[in-house]
Structures are given as structure tokens and as C-alpha cells.
């Protein structure tokens, strides 16, 4: 979608720049003509004033500007009464030379000089001492046509820039495509590596319970009436539950973000989760302190968040020895709900601390390594963050930050 929008924007910008350049070029011609016309009228007025004030036309011999190619005054017989080229004074104008202005009527036109240069010709009648003469004023067009040349140059530069821009964009696009393909290939290889790692782990984790189930079942099958078979049957159920837990964790971790959302009270959920953990805490002789200072409404999956909190609570209980303390606190933190789970367990080694949220990483002999990875995924699905701090021998603190619904947080 972004590429399509960028392409449309590029085409629009290109068309706009081309239209602007062509429009300027089309306006340059009329502007040059207006400049020539204004200059010709100004010079013709000056020549007429000089001719009227000095009928001998002596003053005209000194009248020169860089824009004038030549100028002349003709009488009705077609003879040059004055010419900027003194050699032509008194001669008749060749009809073939100025057929662009037959009849000596007032006119404006472009002509080609004998040198091949394009020039602007103005013919106009003027009255000198009661006699009507005709002014032929020919101007160089080089300076006036500078605006046309500039417009042509602008078009050429614009086309070059547009072509360069599109070539650069094409190069960047090709580079981006190659980079995306490269990243996709790296991601595919990484996924394959993770898949291999996961497959090896799953094979190991599943093989052990299956081996136990198979062995216990074989013993029961050979001697079904022995008293010890009851214990073996319990072991079969335990290993089956272990397999079921592994499969459920895998399914939960692989689940997408498209879960149904509902509004629920986070404080009530925290109280509920740690009431479920109370029997295990009592069995392990761990003191649990749960304190929530407020009511916080969240939008999300209550079940998935409950599963994440249960995992964190069980991890904390398993890490805490008899006589230890597990403190749970829920409070407001800048418009967010902050949940803190602190235990007095053995803590986590510094070398392992950076990897605790990686899938399948575990320091437990019978763990799957999906608990904390699943917790992190669930918290991030709800727009929150999770942070873990730990010191060996002093315990671990897990801090969760979850966004509350706007205007729905009630302080007590």
C-alpha cells in the first residue's frame, strides 16, 4: 500500500512539474514579444522626437543602442531619407529587401536578416514638418528572447531531474526489493533454525513422558493386580498432564493477536489469580501478600492475561523456598496500571537474565521454556510492557505496565 501511494505521488509530482515547465515555456513567447514591442515603441518615440526637433537628421546619426540592428526613414517614393548605414541614404529601398512591410503600413513582424539572424521589424508613419515619413526600426531579439531560451533550458533541466529522480527511485526500489528478499531469506533461515531447535526440544520433552507412560503401562499390563500399579497409574496421569500442558503452551504461544476483547477489572483479576495460587503457596509455606490500590479497567482477553499472571505467580512460588514471601502490588503509574510481583527466591544468574524471555530457554530440569515467553507475548498483545529484575540470593521482581481505558480508572 505504501509503495502504491508513493508511486501515485511520484507520478503526480512528475506531471505537475512537467505542466509547470511547459506552461512557463508557452508563456515565454508572448512575454518576449511584449518586451520587443515595448522596446520598439520606446525607441520609435525617441527617434520621432529627434527627427521632429532636427529635420536635418544629424542627431539621428548619434542615436545608437545595443538592441537596434538598423533603422531608417523613407519618403513616399521609397527613398531612404535617413539610414543608420550612411551609404544607403538617398537610395531606394529594394522591394525584395523589405517585402515584409509592403505599403509602409504600421506593422510588427519578425524577419530574417541577410546574416541569417532573426530580428523584430516595426514600421510606423511619423510626421516631420508636415511631411509623412515611414520609420523602419529593426531590433535584435537576442536579449528579449532570453526568457524563451531560459524556459527551454528549464524544460531540459526539469526533464533531466525527473529522469534522474525516476532512475534513482528505480535503483532504490530495486535495492529495497533485494534487501527485503535478503531479510526474508534470513528470516526463513532463522525460522528454520528455530523450528529445528523447537523440534529437537519437543522431541526430547515428548519422548521422556511417553517413555514413562509406556513403561508404566507395560508393567500394569503384565501384572494388573499388583498394589503398586495404582502408583504407576498416577504416574501415567501425571505424564499425560505434562504432555497436555506442553501442547497447550505451544498453542497459546502460536496463537495470533485476533482474540475477542472485553472490558474487565484488572484489580479483581489479580485478586482472583492469587487466590487460585493460595493452596500451592500454603503447601510450599510461602507467605503471599496481595495489595491493589485502585480499580483499573482494561480492554483485552481476560483469559489470556489470567494465564500470563498464573505463569508468573507459579514461577515466583517455585523459586521461593519455605518461609519466603511473595508480594503482589497493583497501582497507578502515569495513566497505566502497574503490577509488581516480587519474590524472595534464589534469583536468576546474570548470564541467564538476558535470555529469560526467549522461547524454549529454561534453567529447569523439566521446564519447556515457554512460560515467560508466553507472558511477554500476552502483555505486548495488550499494549503493555514487562520488565524483570533479579539478583542471585535476593529474589526476583517482575513489573508489568498495562494501559487503562481512557477515563475509566478510579482511584480509591
C-alpha positions as CSV (number, residue, x, y, z in Angstrom):
1,X,0.0,0.0,0.0
2,X,2.8,2.4,0.9
3,X,4.6,1.7,-2.4
4,X,1.5,2.2,-4.4
5,X,0.8,5.5,-2.6
6,X,4.5,6.6,-3.2
7,X,4.2,5.7,-6.9
8,X,1.0,7.7,-7.3
9,X,2.6,10.6,-5.5
10,X,5.7,10.4,-7.8
11,X,3.5,10.3,-10.9
12,X,1.5,13.3,-9.7
13,X,4.7,15.3,-8.9
14,X,6.2,14.5,-12.3
15,X,3.1,15.6,-14.1
16,X,2.9,18.7,-12.1
17,X,6.5,19.7,-12.7
18,X,6.1,18.9,-16.5
19,X,3.0,21.0,-16.7
20,X,4.7,23.9,-14.9
21,X,7.7,23.8,-17.2
22,X,5.6,23.6,-20.4
23,X,3.3,26.4,-19.1
24,X,6.3,28.6,-18.5
25,X,7.6,27.8,-22.0
26,X,4.3,28.7,-23.6
27,X,4.2,32.0,-21.7
28,X,7.8,32.9,-22.6
29,X,7.0,33.6,-26.3
30,X,4.3,36.2,-25.6
31,X,6.4,37.7,-22.9
32,X,9.3,38.1,-25.3
33,X,7.0,39.7,-27.9
34,X,5.7,42.1,-25.4
35,X,9.2,43.1,-24.4
36,X,10.2,43.7,-28.0
37,X,7.0,45.6,-28.7
38,X,7.5,47.9,-25.7
39,X,11.2,48.5,-26.6
40,X,10.3,49.2,-30.2
41,X,7.6,51.7,-29.2
42,X,10.0,53.5,-26.8
43,X,12.8,53.7,-29.4
44,X,10.4,54.8,-32.2
45,X,9.2,57.6,-30.0
46,X,12.7,58.7,-29.3
47,X,13.6,58.6,-33.0
48,X,10.5,60.6,-33.9
49,X,11.3,63.3,-31.3
50,X,14.9,63.6,-32.7
51,X,13.6,63.8,-36.3
52,X,11.0,66.4,-35.4
53,X,13.4,68.6,-33.5
54,X,16.2,68.3,-36.1
55,X,14.9,67.9,-39.7
56,X,18.4,67.5,-40.9
57,X,18.5,64.2,-39.0
58,X,22.0,65.0,-37.8
59,X,21.1,63.9,-34.3
60,X,19.9,60.5,-35.5
61,X,23.5,59.7,-36.6
62,X,24.5,59.5,-33.0
63,X,21.5,57.5,-31.8
64,X,22.7,54.0,-31.1
65,X,21.7,51.3,-28.7
66,X,22.7,47.6,-28.5
67,X,19.2,46.5,-29.3
68,X,19.0,48.3,-32.7
69,X,20.1,46.3,-35.8
70,X,19.3,49.3,-38.0
71,X,16.7,51.9,-38.5
72,X,15.7,54.1,-41.5
73,X,13.3,56.9,-42.6
74,X,11.7,56.6,-46.0
75,X,9.7,59.0,-48.0
76,X,6.6,58.1,-50.1
77,X,8.9,57.4,-53.1
78,X,10.7,54.7,-51.2
79,X,13.9,56.6,-50.9
80,X,16.0,56.5,-47.7
81,X,15.9,60.0,-46.2
82,X,17.9,58.6,-43.4
83,X,19.6,55.2,-42.7
84,X,21.8,54.1,-39.8
85,X,24.1,53.0,-42.6
86,X,25.1,56.3,-44.3
87,X,25.9,54.6,-47.6
88,X,22.2,53.9,-48.1
89,X,21.0,57.4,-47.6
90,X,19.4,58.7,-50.8
91,X,19.0,55.2,-52.4
92,X,15.7,53.5,-52.9
93,X,14.6,50.6,-50.8
94,X,14.8,47.3,-52.7
95,X,11.4,45.8,-52.8
96,X,12.8,42.4,-52.2
97,X,14.6,43.6,-49.1
98,X,11.6,44.7,-47.1
99,X,8.7,42.9,-48.6
100,X,7.6,42.1,-45.1
101,X,6.2,45.6,-44.8
102,X,4.6,46.4,-48.2
103,X,2.7,49.7,-48.4
104,X,4.5,51.1,-45.4
105,X,1.6,50.5,-43.1
106,X,2.1,50.2,-39.4
107,X,3.1,46.6,-38.6
108,X,5.1,44.4,-36.3
109,X,6.8,41.2,-37.5
110,X,9.8,39.0,-37.3
111,X,12.1,38.9,-40.2
112,X,15.4,37.2,-41.1
113,X,18.3,39.4,-41.9
114,X,20.8,38.7,-44.6
115,X,23.2,37.4,-41.9
116,X,20.5,34.8,-41.0
117,X,19.7,36.5,-37.7
118,X,16.1,36.7,-36.6
119,X,15.0,40.3,-35.9
120,X,12.0,42.2,-35.0
121,X,10.7,44.8,-37.5
122,X,8.5,47.8,-36.6
123,X,7.1,50.0,-39.4
124,X,5.3,53.2,-38.4
125,X,4.5,56.5,-40.1
126,X,5.9,59.7,-38.5
127,X,5.3,63.3,-39.4
128,X,8.2,65.7,-39.8
129,X,7.5,69.3,-40.7
130,X,4.2,68.3,-42.3
131,X,5.8,65.5,-44.4
132,X,4.9,61.9,-43.7
133,X,7.9,59.6,-43.5
134,X,7.9,55.9,-42.6
135,X,10.1,54.6,-39.9
136,X,11.7,51.2,-40.3
137,X,13.1,50.0,-36.9
138,X,14.8,46.6,-36.8
139,X,15.7,45.2,-33.4
140,X,18.0,42.4,-32.3
141,X,15.9,39.7,-30.5
142,X,18.7,38.0,-28.6
143,X,18.1,39.8,-25.2
144,X,14.3,39.7,-25.5
145,X,14.4,36.0,-26.4
146,X,16.4,35.2,-23.3
147,X,13.2,34.4,-21.5
148,X,12.4,31.8,-24.2
149,X,15.9,30.3,-24.0
150,X,15.6,30.2,-20.2
151,X,12.2,28.4,-20.5
152,X,13.8,25.9,-22.9
153,X,16.7,25.4,-20.5
154,X,14.3,24.9,-17.6
155,X,12.4,22.2,-19.5
156,X,15.7,20.4,-20.3
157,X,16.8,20.7,-16.7
158,X,13.4,19.6,-15.4
159,X,13.4,16.6,-17.8
160,X,16.9,15.7,-16.7
161,X,16.0,16.0,-13.0
162,X,12.8,14.0,-13.4
163,X,14.7,11.3,-15.4
164,X,17.4,11.2,-12.8
165,X,14.8,11.1,-10.0
166,X,13.0,8.2,-11.5
167,X,16.2,6.3,-12.2
168,X,17.3,6.9,-8.7
169,X,13.9,5.8,-7.4
170,X,14.1,2.7,-9.6
171,X,17.5,2.0,-8.2
172,X,16.3,2.5,-4.6
173,X,13.3,0.4,-5.3
174,X,15.4,-2.5,-6.7
175,X,17.8,-2.2,-3.7
176,X,14.8,-2.2,-1.3
177,X,13.3,-5.3,-3.0
178,X,16.7,-7.1,-2.9
179,X,17.1,-6.1,0.8
180,X,13.5,-7.3,1.5
181,X,14.2,-10.6,-0.2
182,X,17.5,-10.8,1.7
183,X,15.8,-10.1,5.0
184,X,13.0,-12.6,4.1
185,X,15.6,-15.2,3.3
186,X,17.4,-14.5,6.6
187,X,14.1,-14.7,8.5
188,X,13.3,-18.0,6.7
189,X,16.6,-19.5,7.7
190,X,16.2,-18.2,11.2
191,X,12.7,-19.7,11.4
192,X,14.1,-23.0,10.1
193,X,16.8,-22.9,12.7
194,X,14.2,-22.1,15.4
195,X,12.0,-24.9,14.0
196,X,14.9,-27.3,14.2
197,X,15.6,-26.2,17.8
198,X,12.0,-26.5,18.7
199,X,11.7,-29.9,17.0
200,X,14.7,-31.2,19.0
201,X,13.3,-29.7,22.2
202,X,9.8,-31.1,21.6
203,X,11.2,-34.5,20.7
204,X,13.1,-34.5,24.0
205,X,10.2,-33.2,26.0
206,X,7.7,-35.6,24.5
207,X,9.9,-38.6,24.4
208,X,10.5,-38.6,28.2
209,X,6.8,-38.6,29.3
210,X,6.0,-41.1,26.6
211,X,8.8,-43.4,27.7
212,X,7.4,-43.2,31.3
213,X,3.8,-43.8,30.1
214,X,4.9,-46.7,28.0
215,X,7.0,-48.3,30.8
216,X,4.3,-47.9,33.5
217,X,1.6,-49.2,31.1
218,X,3.7,-52.3,30.3
219,X,4.2,-53.1,34.0
220,X,0.4,-52.7,34.6
221,X,-0.3,-54.9,31.6
222,X,1.9,-57.8,32.9
223,X,0.7,-57.7,36.5
224,X,-2.6,-55.8,36.6
225,X,-3.5,-56.8,40.2
226,X,-0.3,-55.7,42.0
227,X,-0.8,-52.9,44.6
228,X,2.0,-50.8,43.2
229,X,0.0,-50.4,39.9
230,X,-2.0,-47.7,41.5
231,X,1.1,-45.5,41.8
232,X,2.1,-46.4,38.2
233,X,-1.4,-45.3,37.0
234,X,-1.0,-42.0,38.9
235,X,2.4,-41.5,37.2
236,X,0.8,-42.1,33.8
237,X,-1.8,-39.4,34.5
238,X,1.0,-37.0,35.7
239,X,3.0,-37.5,32.5
240,X,-0.1,-37.2,30.3
241,X,-1.0,-33.9,32.1
242,X,2.6,-32.8,31.5
243,X,2.2,-33.5,27.7
244,X,-1.1,-31.7,27.7
245,X,0.4,-28.7,29.4
246,X,3.2,-28.6,26.8
247,X,0.8,-28.7,23.9
248,X,-1.4,-26.0,25.5
249,X,1.6,-23.7,26.0
250,X,2.6,-24.3,22.4
251,X,-0.9,-23.5,21.1
252,X,-1.1,-20.4,23.3
253,X,2.3,-19.1,22.1
254,X,1.5,-19.7,18.5
255,X,-1.9,-18.1,18.7
256,X,-2.3,-14.8,16.8
257,X,-3.5,-11.4,18.1
258,X,-7.0,-11.8,16.8
259,X,-8.6,-12.6,20.2
260,X,-12.0,-11.2,21.2
261,X,-11.7,-8.2,23.5
262,X,-13.7,-7.4,26.6
263,X,-13.7,-4.9,29.4
264,X,-12.6,-6.2,32.8
265,X,-11.3,-5.0,36.2
266,X,-7.6,-5.7,36.5
267,X,-7.6,-5.5,40.3
268,X,-10.3,-8.2,40.5
269,X,-8.4,-10.4,38.1
270,X,-5.2,-10.1,40.2
271,X,-7.1,-11.0,43.4
272,X,-8.6,-13.9,41.6
273,X,-5.3,-15.3,40.2
274,X,-3.5,-15.2,43.5
275,X,-6.5,-16.7,45.3
276,X,-6.0,-19.7,43.0
277,X,-2.4,-19.8,43.9
278,X,-3.1,-19.7,47.7
279,X,-3.3,-23.5,48.1
280,X,0.1,-24.1,46.5
281,X,1.6,-21.2,48.5
282,X,0.3,-22.8,51.7
283,X,1.7,-26.1,50.7
284,X,5.1,-24.6,50.0
285,X,4.9,-22.5,53.2
286,X,5.2,-19.2,51.3
287,X,3.5,-16.1,52.6
288,X,1.6,-14.2,49.8
289,X,0.8,-10.5,50.2
290,X,-1.6,-9.1,47.6
291,X,-2.4,-5.3,47.6
292,X,-4.2,-3.4,44.9
293,X,-4.7,0.4,45.4
294,X,-7.5,1.1,43.0
295,X,-9.8,-0.3,40.3
296,X,-8.4,-0.4,36.7
297,X,-10.5,-1.2,33.7
298,X,-8.7,-2.8,30.8
299,X,-9.7,-4.0,27.3
300,X,-8.4,-7.3,26.1
301,X,-8.6,-11.0,26.7
302,X,-9.2,-11.7,30.4
303,X,-8.4,-15.4,29.9
304,X,-5.0,-14.8,28.2
305,X,-4.0,-12.2,30.8
306,X,-5.1,-14.6,33.6
307,X,-2.9,-17.3,32.1
308,X,0.1,-14.9,32.0
309,X,-0.4,-13.9,35.6
310,X,-0.7,-17.5,36.7
311,X,2.5,-18.4,35.0
312,X,4.3,-15.5,36.7
313,X,2.8,-16.4,40.1
314,X,3.8,-20.1,39.7
315,X,7.3,-19.2,38.7
316,X,7.6,-17.0,41.8
317,X,6.3,-19.7,44.1
318,X,8.5,-22.4,42.6
319,X,11.6,-20.1,43.1
320,X,10.7,-19.3,46.7
321,X,11.6,-21.6,49.5
322,X,9.7,-22.4,52.7
323,X,9.3,-19.3,54.8
324,X,9.7,-17.0,51.8
325,X,7.5,-14.1,50.9
326,X,5.7,-13.3,47.6
327,X,4.5,-9.7,47.4
328,X,2.0,-8.6,44.7
329,X,1.1,-4.9,44.2
330,X,-1.2,-3.2,41.7
331,X,-1.1,0.6,41.5
332,X,-1.4,3.6,39.1
333,X,1.6,4.7,37.2
334,X,1.0,7.7,34.9
335,X,-2.3,6.6,33.4
336,X,-1.2,2.9,33.3
337,X,-1.7,0.1,35.7
338,X,1.5,-1.2,37.2
339,X,1.6,-4.8,38.6
340,X,4.6,-5.8,40.6
341,X,5.3,-9.5,41.5
342,X,8.3,-9.8,43.9
343,X,9.6,-13.0,45.5
344,X,12.4,-13.8,47.9
345,X,13.7,-16.8,46.0
346,X,17.1,-17.7,44.8
347,X,17.2,-15.2,41.9
348,X,18.5,-15.6,38.3
349,X,22.1,-15.7,37.2
350,X,23.2,-12.6,35.3
351,X,24.2,-14.8,32.3
352,X,20.7,-16.1,32.0
353,X,18.9,-12.8,32.8
354,X,19.1,-11.6,29.2
355,X,17.5,-14.8,27.8
356,X,14.7,-15.4,30.1
357,X,12.0,-14.2,27.6
358,X,13.4,-16.3,24.7
359,X,11.1,-19.2,23.7
360,X,12.4,-22.6,24.9
361,X,15.0,-21.2,27.1
362,X,14.8,-22.7,30.6
363,X,17.0,-23.5,33.6
364,X,14.6,-26.1,35.0
365,X,15.2,-29.8,34.5
366,X,11.6,-30.4,33.4
367,X,10.6,-27.0,32.0
368,X,9.6,-26.1,28.5
369,X,10.9,-22.6,28.4
370,X,7.6,-21.2,27.1
371,X,6.2,-19.7,30.3
372,X,8.0,-16.3,30.3
373,X,8.0,-16.1,26.5
374,X,4.2,-16.6,26.6
375,X,3.8,-14.0,29.3
376,X,5.8,-11.4,27.3
377,X,3.7,-12.1,24.2
378,X,0.4,-11.7,26.1
379,X,1.5,-8.5,27.8
380,X,2.6,-7.0,24.5
381,X,-0.6,-8.0,22.8
382,X,-2.4,-5.8,25.3
383,X,-0.1,-2.8,24.6
384,X,1.9,-3.2,27.7
385,X,5.5,-3.9,28.7
386,X,7.2,-6.4,31.0
387,X,10.5,-6.0,32.9
388,X,12.3,-8.5,35.1
389,X,15.0,-7.6,37.7
390,X,16.8,-10.2,39.7
391,X,19.8,-10.8,42.0
392,X,21.1,-14.1,43.0
393,X,20.2,-14.9,46.6
394,X,17.9,-11.9,46.9
395,X,15.0,-12.7,44.7
396,X,13.3,-11.5,41.5
397,X,10.8,-8.7,40.7
398,X,8.6,-8.7,37.6
399,X,7.0,-5.4,36.7
400,X,4.1,-5.2,34.3
401,X,2.7,-1.9,32.8
402,X,-0.7,-2.1,31.1
403,X,-2.7,0.8,29.5
404,X,-6.0,1.5,31.2
405,X,-9.1,2.6,29.3
406,X,-9.3,6.4,29.0
407,X,-11.4,7.9,31.8
408,X,-12.1,4.5,33.3
409,X,-9.5,4.4,36.0
410,X,-10.9,5.0,39.5
411,X,-8.6,5.8,42.4
412,X,-9.5,4.8,45.9
